[in-house]
């Protein structure tokens, strides 16, 4: 009986100290270690325990909750058992040997993780393998493989028009009226009836030289807020209460004018950077964890560029290196990759956002100001989410750089590297 009372008292004191000033560093490290080693059931269990021992929405509760969500997302991304991935690869590649599969895994082309002791494959492992294998087996053919696709043909035609109009002095080449409608539906009863559902939908930003004439044409809620121009992301905010048994639908429509732009940097005088300016310091700084100057990033950037290269030469060399070394491939959930630039540098692949984060890390380390851009690519019939960046050249301004697209089918170097 005394032992039981002692245990209860000890547990009570432990809970009390956890809710007070307890140091959770050990538990957090434990969860992270379990995640890293693939012991996801244990990581989830410890995270749940830590949430119960801390005040809801406190910093430690939020950290534990985030780590639990990362655990769940790893399970979603790595959900394909070995027998099924073999079937998927055979369907795409044709017959292959055990030795082939072992080689692909050693090279990191066929991605897997141990999940609670079981070998599980990334849910895009088979399709990514085909992209990566094609790239490494014949890079020239890989570079040319997309040139006959309608989307890429349209891109080349559009690029040539923008180039010609820009060269003739047109400051707004190839203007296009864009009409967009976003709709977001929350399924019935996933939010308790009467609770307010808050929704942010993308909205075009004012003040950008390549888009203007922004006009809201329709919105599902009469009360809304459009983010001010100073906001990092331009959004429109809507809210409404959930109704029992009914979906909650938010919708917004708008139009704007989008135009192209071209800057021939070989013909422009690029001035020395004003390194004491706030803008220079902001856009050449690290933003851990996903814009970072790790030793791998530094070594890679230094191996590609020379000590006396100017801004244009530095950007051109690093951009060209990407075209020769980094193919596009489907991405894991970003939240489960603690170092995306390091992942791309190590695995030699990535989607548009992943490639851009390594590109930006390398440029900022070399003292080139660069800022993130995110939105849509909108070739007819092939609209999709997209990420890229803008590089700043003193005396010239911001110039877009899209590192994830293949070079274009043109003998004209200015078109090819547009």
Backbone torsions as a table, in degrees:
resi	resn	phi	psi	omega
1	UNK	NA	-43.0	178.9
2	UNK	-63.3	-38.9	178.3
3	UNK	-63.2	-40.6	179.3
4	UNK	-63.0	-46.4	178.3
5	UNK	-60.5	-39.8	179.5
6	UNK	-63.0	-42.7	178.7
7	UNK	-64.3	-42.7	179.4
8	UNK	-63.1	-40.8	179.9
9	UNK	-65.6	-42.1	178.6
10	UNK	-61.6	-45.8	179.3
11	UNK	-61.7	-41.3	-179.4
12	UNK	-62.5	-43.8	179.2
13	UNK	-65.1	-37.2	179.8
14	UNK	-64.2	-45.9	178.9
15	UNK	-62.1	-43.4	-179.0
16	UNK	-61.6	-43.0	-179.3
17	UNK	-68.8	-34.2	177.7
18	UNK	-63.9	-39.0	-178.9
19	UNK	-76.7	-11.3	-179.9
20	UNK	-101.4	-111.3	-174.0
21	UNK	-110.8	33.0	-178.7
22	UNK	-65.5	142.7	177.1
23	UNK	-86.9	114.3	-175.8
24	UNK	-95.0	7.7	-174.5
25	UNK	-55.1	-43.4	-178.8
26	UNK	-61.9	-44.7	-179.5
27	UNK	-64.9	-41.2	179.8
28	UNK	-63.6	-43.7	177.6
29	UNK	-61.6	-38.4	179.5
30	UNK	-62.6	-45.6	179.8
31	UNK	-61.6	-46.3	-179.0
32	UNK	-62.0	-39.0	178.6
33	UNK	-64.7	-42.5	177.1
34	UNK	-61.0	-42.8	179.2
35	UNK	-61.6	-47.4	-178.2
36	UNK	-60.4	-36.2	-177.8
37	UNK	-91.3	2.6	176.9
38	UNK	81.9	10.8	177.6
39	UNK	-87.4	71.8	-169.5
40	UNK	-73.4	-32.8	177.7
41	UNK	-62.9	-42.5	178.4
42	UNK	-67.6	-42.1	-179.3
43	UNK	-62.2	-40.3	179.5
44	UNK	-67.0	-38.9	-179.3
45	UNK	-65.5	-45.1	179.7
46	UNK	-67.0	-38.5	178.5
47	UNK	-62.9	-42.9	177.5
48	UNK	-61.5	-42.8	179.6
49	UNK	-62.9	-41.7	-179.1
50	UNK	-66.5	-36.5	177.3
51	UNK	-63.8	-39.0	179.9
52	UNK	-67.8	-27.9	-176.6
53	UNK	-89.4	-2.3	-177.7
54	UNK	-126.2	158.4	-178.6
55	UNK	-67.4	137.7	-177.9
56	UNK	-60.1	133.6	179.9
57	UNK	70.6	7.4	171.6
58	UNK	-70.5	162.6	-179.3
59	UNK	-54.4	-40.6	-178.6
60	UNK	-71.4	-35.9	176.1
61	UNK	-62.1	-43.6	-179.4
62	UNK	-65.1	-39.4	179.0
63	UNK	-64.2	-46.4	179.0
64	UNK	-62.2	-40.4	179.6
65	UNK	-64.6	-41.6	178.7
66	UNK	-62.9	-43.0	179.6
67	UNK	-65.9	-34.7	176.3
68	UNK	-65.3	-42.1	179.4
69	UNK	-65.6	-38.1	176.0
70	UNK	-60.0	-42.5	177.0
71	UNK	-57.1	-46.3	-178.6
72	UNK	-65.5	-36.7	-178.2
73	UNK	-74.1	-31.4	173.2
74	UNK	-61.6	-42.9	177.8
75	UNK	-59.9	-40.7	-179.7
76	UNK	-66.7	-42.5	-177.9
77	UNK	-72.1	-37.6	-178.9
78	UNK	-108.6	77.6	-171.6
79	UNK	-120.7	6.2	-175.0
80	UNK	-103.5	118.1	177.2
81	UNK	-72.1	163.8	-173.6
82	UNK	-59.3	-44.2	-177.1
83	UNK	-61.7	-35.3	-178.9
84	UNK	-74.6	-38.5	179.8
85	UNK	-66.5	-32.9	176.1
86	UNK	-61.7	-42.7	177.7
87	UNK	-63.3	-42.2	-178.9
88	UNK	-64.5	-43.8	-179.9
89	UNK	-65.8	-41.2	177.5
90	UNK	-59.9	-40.7	-179.2
91	UNK	-64.3	-31.6	-177.7
92	UNK	-93.8	-34.1	-171.3
93	UNK	-106.1	-25.0	-169.4
94	UNK	91.5	-174.5	-176.7
95	UNK	-59.0	146.7	175.6
96	UNK	-150.1	164.6	-176.1
97	UNK	-100.0	168.1	174.7
98	UNK	-60.2	-38.8	179.6
99	UNK	-63.3	-38.3	176.5
100	UNK	-58.8	-47.6	-177.7
101	UNK	-64.1	-40.6	178.0
102	UNK	-63.4	-39.1	178.0
103	UNK	-64.6	-45.7	179.7
104	UNK	-60.3	-38.3	179.5
105	UNK	-70.5	-40.3	177.7
106	UNK	-62.6	-38.0	179.2
107	UNK	-74.8	-11.1	-177.1
108	UNK	80.8	12.4	-179.1
109	UNK	-79.0	-29.2	179.9
110	UNK	-113.5	105.1	-165.1
111	UNK	-92.1	133.6	-179.2
112	UNK	-146.1	165.0	174.5
113	UNK	-144.4	151.1	170.5
114	UNK	-80.5	121.0	177.6
115	UNK	-115.1	109.0	-176.9
116	UNK	51.0	42.4	175.5
117	UNK	84.5	-1.2	-178.9
118	UNK	-111.1	133.9	179.8
119	UNK	-74.4	115.7	-178.9
120	UNK	-124.4	143.7	-175.2
121	UNK	-105.1	149.7	175.8
122	UNK	-57.7	139.3	-173.9
123	UNK	-68.4	-8.3	173.3
124	UNK	-116.1	20.4	-175.5
125	UNK	-60.6	-44.7	-175.3
126	UNK	-67.1	-48.7	-179.0
127	UNK	-66.8	-37.7	176.8
128	UNK	-64.6	-38.2	178.8
129	UNK	-56.5	-43.1	-178.4
130	UNK	-63.5	-40.6	179.1
131	UNK	-65.6	-46.7	-175.7
132	UNK	-70.2	-42.2	178.9
133	UNK	-60.8	-45.5	178.8
134	UNK	-60.7	-41.4	-179.4
135	UNK	-62.4	-46.8	-174.5
136	UNK	-77.4	-27.2	-177.5
137	UNK	-77.8	-32.4	178.7
138	UNK	-157.2	91.0	-173.3
139	UNK	-67.0	-35.3	179.5
140	UNK	-66.0	-44.9	178.6
141	UNK	-64.7	-38.8	177.8
142	UNK	-61.1	-42.5	-179.1
143	UNK	-60.7	-35.4	-175.2
144	UNK	-91.4	-10.1	-169.9
145	UNK	-63.0	-27.1	-176.2
146	UNK	-94.0	-5.5	-170.4
147	UNK	-64.2	-23.2	179.6
148	UNK	-92.6	-1.4	177.9
149	UNK	-71.5	139.7	-177.6
150	UNK	-53.8	-41.1	-179.4
151	UNK	-61.4	-42.2	-176.9
152	UNK	-75.2	-34.7	174.1
153	UNK	-63.1	-42.4	177.1
154	UNK	-61.4	-42.4	-180.0
155	UNK	-59.4	-44.5	-179.4
156	UNK	-63.9	-44.5	178.9
157	UNK	-60.9	-44.0	-178.7
158	UNK	-66.0	-40.8	178.3
159	UNK	-60.4	-45.6	-179.6
160	UNK	-60.8	-39.7	178.9
161	UNK	-65.0	-45.8	179.4
162	UNK	-61.3	-43.1	-179.6
163	UNK	-61.0	-48.4	-178.6
164	UNK	-63.0	-45.6	-177.9
165	UNK	-67.3	-38.3	178.6
166	UNK	-65.5	-41.2	179.5
167	UNK	-65.3	-28.1	179.8
168	UNK	-86.0	1.9	174.2
169	UNK	100.8	3.7	178.8
170	UNK	-74.4	119.6	-177.1
171	UNK	-80.2	-17.6	178.7
172	UNK	-126.4	68.8	-175.2
173	UNK	-70.4	142.3	173.9
174	UNK	52.4	56.9	177.2
175	UNK	-69.1	138.9	-179.4
176	UNK	-131.6	131.9	174.7
177	UNK	-81.4	119.7	179.4
178	UNK	-100.3	130.8	172.3
179	UNK	-117.3	124.3	-175.2
180	UNK	-130.1	142.8	172.8
181	UNK	-131.8	125.3	173.8
182	UNK	-107.6	134.7	173.8
183	UNK	-131.6	132.5	177.4
184	UNK	-126.6	126.0	-177.7
185	UNK	-116.9	126.3	174.4
186	UNK	-99.0	125.0	-175.1
187	UNK	-63.0	154.7	-179.0
188	UNK	-58.9	138.9	168.5
189	UNK	65.5	12.5	172.5
190	UNK	-81.0	-19.2	172.1
191	UNK	-119.0	132.3	-178.0
192	UNK	-56.0	140.7	179.6
193	UNK	-55.2	134.7	179.3
194	UNK	94.8	-22.3	177.9
195	UNK	-72.3	142.7	179.5
196	UNK	-78.8	128.5	173.9
197	UNK	-100.3	125.1	-178.4
198	UNK	-105.5	134.4	-172.0
199	UNK	-134.5	129.5	172.7
200	UNK	-114.2	124.0	177.1
201	UNK	-115.9	148.7	-179.5
202	UNK	-61.4	145.4	178.5
203	UNK	-142.7	139.7	-176.4
204	UNK	-59.4	139.6	-179.8
205	UNK	-84.3	139.1	173.0
206	UNK	-78.2	162.4	170.7
207	UNK	82.2	11.3	177.3
208	UNK	-102.4	132.5	-173.9
209	UNK	-63.2	-18.5	-176.9
210	UNK	-104.3	8.1	171.6
211	UNK	-149.1	135.8	-175.7
212	UNK	-157.8	-179.0	-179.8
213	UNK	65.1	36.3	-176.4
214	UNK	-74.4	129.0	-178.2
215	UNK	-141.2	124.8	174.7
216	UNK	-76.4	124.7	-175.8
217	UNK	-107.5	-25.2	179.1
218	UNK	-162.4	145.1	178.5
219	UNK	-149.8	141.0	-172.8
220	UNK	-73.0	-24.8	-178.6
221	UNK	-115.7	136.6	-178.3
222	UNK	-70.1	-28.2	177.2
223	UNK	-101.2	121.7	-179.5
224	UNK	-150.4	164.5	176.9
225	UNK	-132.1	127.4	174.3
226	UNK	-99.0	130.5	-176.7
227	UNK	-59.1	142.5	176.8
228	UNK	-68.0	161.8	-177.2
229	UNK	-60.7	-21.9	-178.3
230	UNK	-77.4	-9.6	-177.4
231	UNK	-70.1	147.2	179.2
232	UNK	-64.6	-40.3	177.3
233	UNK	-121.4	135.7	-179.6
234	UNK	-89.4	120.3	-177.8
235	UNK	-140.3	165.0	169.2
236	UNK	-117.7	132.1	-175.1
237	UNK	-102.7	130.9	177.8
238	UNK	-131.7	154.6	174.1
239	UNK	-151.4	153.5	173.9
240	UNK	-163.3	156.8	179.2
241	UNK	-78.6	145.6	175.3
242	UNK	-71.8	143.3	176.4
243	UNK	-114.8	138.3	-177.4
244	UNK	-60.3	130.0	175.4
245	UNK	76.1	3.1	-177.3
246	UNK	-123.6	143.9	173.5
247	UNK	-71.0	152.6	175.3
248	UNK	-106.5	119.8	-173.0
249	UNK	-116.1	128.8	173.1
250	UNK	-115.2	140.7	-179.4
251	UNK	-149.9	144.9	177.0
252	UNK	-145.8	139.8	176.1
253	UNK	-127.0	144.2	178.3
254	UNK	-155.8	167.6	173.9
255	UNK	-137.0	157.4	177.6
256	UNK	-160.9	168.7	178.7
257	UNK	-106.2	127.6	177.5
258	UNK	-114.4	135.0	177.9
259	UNK	-130.3	165.2	179.8
260	UNK	-85.8	-173.6	177.4
261	UNK	-170.1	145.7	179.2
262	UNK	-144.2	135.2	177.0
263	UNK	-128.1	116.9	176.7
264	UNK	-85.8	99.5	-175.5
265	UNK	-71.7	-16.5	177.5
266	UNK	-74.1	-16.7	-178.4
267	UNK	-106.2	-2.3	-176.9
268	UNK	-107.9	143.3	178.0
269	UNK	-83.1	116.5	178.7
270	UNK	-95.9	121.8	-175.6
271	UNK	-87.7	163.0	174.3
272	UNK	-63.5	144.3	-179.8
273	UNK	-69.6	145.3	171.7
274	UNK	-88.3	88.7	-168.2
275	UNK	-70.4	-12.8	177.9
276	UNK	-90.1	-4.3	-177.7
277	UNK	-73.6	144.7	179.5
278	UNK	-57.6	-37.8	-178.9
279	UNK	-65.5	-41.6	179.1
280	UNK	-63.4	-46.6	-178.0
281	UNK	-65.1	-35.6	179.8
282	UNK	-66.7	-45.9	-171.7
283	UNK	-93.5	9.2	167.9
284	UNK	-116.0	9.0	-176.7
285	UNK	-90.6	159.4	170.5
286	UNK	-72.7	147.9	170.6
287	UNK	-134.3	73.8	-177.0
288	UNK	-58.0	149.5	7.4
289	UNK	-93.1	-10.2	-166.3
290	UNK	-101.4	-5.3	163.6
291	UNK	-124.0	101.4	-171.2
292	UNK	-138.8	154.6	179.8
293	UNK	-107.2	59.2	178.1
294	UNK	-66.1	166.1	177.8
295	UNK	-59.0	-36.9	179.4
296	UNK	-65.4	-42.4	178.8
297	UNK	-63.4	-44.4	-179.2
298	UNK	-63.1	-47.7	-178.9
299	UNK	-61.6	-41.8	-179.3
300	UNK	-64.9	-47.9	-179.6
301	UNK	-62.4	-41.8	-179.3
302	UNK	-68.7	-29.9	-179.7
303	UNK	-73.4	-20.6	-176.8
304	UNK	-94.7	-33.3	-173.7
305	UNK	-109.3	164.1	177.6
306	UNK	-105.0	158.6	-176.7
307	UNK	-65.2	-21.5	-177.8
308	UNK	-106.0	9.2	179.6
309	UNK	-67.9	137.7	173.2
310	UNK	-82.4	-179.9	-177.6
311	UNK	-57.2	-46.0	-177.7
312	UNK	-63.1	-46.1	-179.0
313	UNK	-63.6	-39.1	-179.7
314	UNK	-63.5	-48.4	-179.3
315	UNK	-64.3	-43.7	-177.8
316	UNK	-62.1	-43.9	-178.4
317	UNK	-65.7	-44.0	-178.8
318	UNK	-68.9	-42.2	176.8
319	UNK	-58.3	-46.2	-179.3
320	UNK	-63.6	-36.1	177.2
321	UNK	-61.2	-41.0	177.8
322	UNK	-60.0	-42.4	-177.6
323	UNK	-63.4	-27.9	-178.2
324	UNK	-92.8	-15.0	-168.9
325	UNK	-129.3	-21.0	-172.5
326	UNK	-121.3	102.5	175.2
327	UNK	-81.1	156.7	173.4
328	UNK	-72.1	140.6	174.3
329	UNK	-151.8	153.1	179.9
330	UNK	-61.4	140.8	-171.9
331	UNK	-96.9	149.3	164.4
332	UNK	-69.0	163.4	170.9
333	UNK	-54.0	124.6	-174.7
334	UNK	-56.9	-33.7	-174.7
335	UNK	-66.9	-17.4	-178.8
336	UNK	-96.2	4.1	176.7
337	UNK	-111.3	104.1	-175.5
338	UNK	-70.4	-19.3	-179.7
339	UNK	-142.0	87.2	-176.0
340	UNK	-66.1	-45.3	176.7
341	UNK	-57.1	-41.4	178.5
342	UNK	-64.2	-37.9	178.3
343	UNK	-61.9	-46.9	-178.1
344	UNK	-65.3	-43.3	180.0
345	UNK	-63.4	-37.8	-177.3
346	UNK	-79.5	-44.5	-174.5
347	UNK	-90.5	-12.8	178.3
348	UNK	57.7	50.6	174.0
349	UNK	-171.3	166.2	176.9
350	UNK	165.7	160.8	175.7
351	UNK	-83.3	-172.3	-172.2
352	UNK	-59.8	-45.0	-178.9
353	UNK	-68.0	-40.3	180.0
354	UNK	-63.8	-46.2	178.6
355	UNK	-62.1	-40.9	-178.5
356	UNK	-63.8	-37.9	-179.7
357	UNK	-66.1	-38.1	174.6
358	UNK	-68.9	-44.7	178.4
359	UNK	-55.0	-47.7	179.9
360	UNK	-65.4	-41.2	178.8
361	UNK	-60.2	-43.8	-179.5
362	UNK	-65.9	-44.0	-179.0
363	UNK	-66.7	-45.4	-179.5
364	UNK	-62.3	-39.9	177.3
365	UNK	-59.8	-35.9	179.6
366	UNK	-83.0	5.6	176.2
367	UNK	83.8	20.8	178.6
368	UNK	-101.9	118.2	179.3
369	UNK	-67.9	132.0	-179.1
370	UNK	-150.0	141.6	-179.6
371	UNK	-128.6	151.5	-177.2
372	UNK	-72.3	144.6	171.7
373	UNK	-133.5	143.6	-179.9
374	UNK	-148.3	140.8	179.3
375	UNK	177.4	-123.2	-176.4
376	UNK	-132.3	149.1	161.9
377	UNK	-102.9	137.7	-169.7
378	UNK	-131.6	46.6	169.6
379	UNK	-65.5	142.6	-175.7
380	UNK	-52.7	123.7	177.1
381	UNK	82.0	0.7	-177.8
382	UNK	-137.9	38.0	-179.5
383	UNK	-65.8	141.7	-179.3
384	UNK	-163.6	158.2	172.5
385	UNK	-62.2	147.9	-176.8
386	UNK	-155.4	150.3	175.3
387	UNK	-126.7	146.2	175.9
388	UNK	-157.0	-161.3	178.9
389	UNK	-150.6	174.1	175.2
390	UNK	-128.0	131.1	179.7
391	UNK	-100.4	136.9	179.5
392	UNK	-100.6	128.1	174.3
393	UNK	-116.2	125.0	-179.4
394	UNK	-61.6	130.6	-178.3
395	UNK	86.9	-8.3	179.9
396	UNK	-118.9	-50.2	-178.6
397	UNK	114.9	-162.1	-178.3
398	UNK	-83.7	132.2	-179.8
399	UNK	-126.3	125.9	-179.7
400	UNK	-62.1	145.2	174.4
401	UNK	-139.5	118.4	-177.9
402	UNK	-115.3	99.4	-168.4
403	UNK	-82.9	-12.7	-172.0
404	UNK	-93.3	-12.8	177.3
405	UNK	-80.5	148.4	174.3
406	UNK	-71.5	158.5	176.2
407	UNK	-65.4	155.5	-173.1
408	UNK	-90.7	159.6	-175.8
409	UNK	-81.6	79.1	-178.9
410	UNK	-153.1	142.7	174.3
411	UNK	-78.8	-18.9	177.1
412	UNK	-75.7	114.4	-174.6
413	UNK	-60.5	-33.8	-178.8
414	UNK	-68.7	-33.1	175.0
415	UNK	-76.2	-44.3	-177.3
416	UNK	-56.2	-42.1	-178.0
417	UNK	-101.5	21.2	-174.9
418	UNK	-51.7	NA	NA
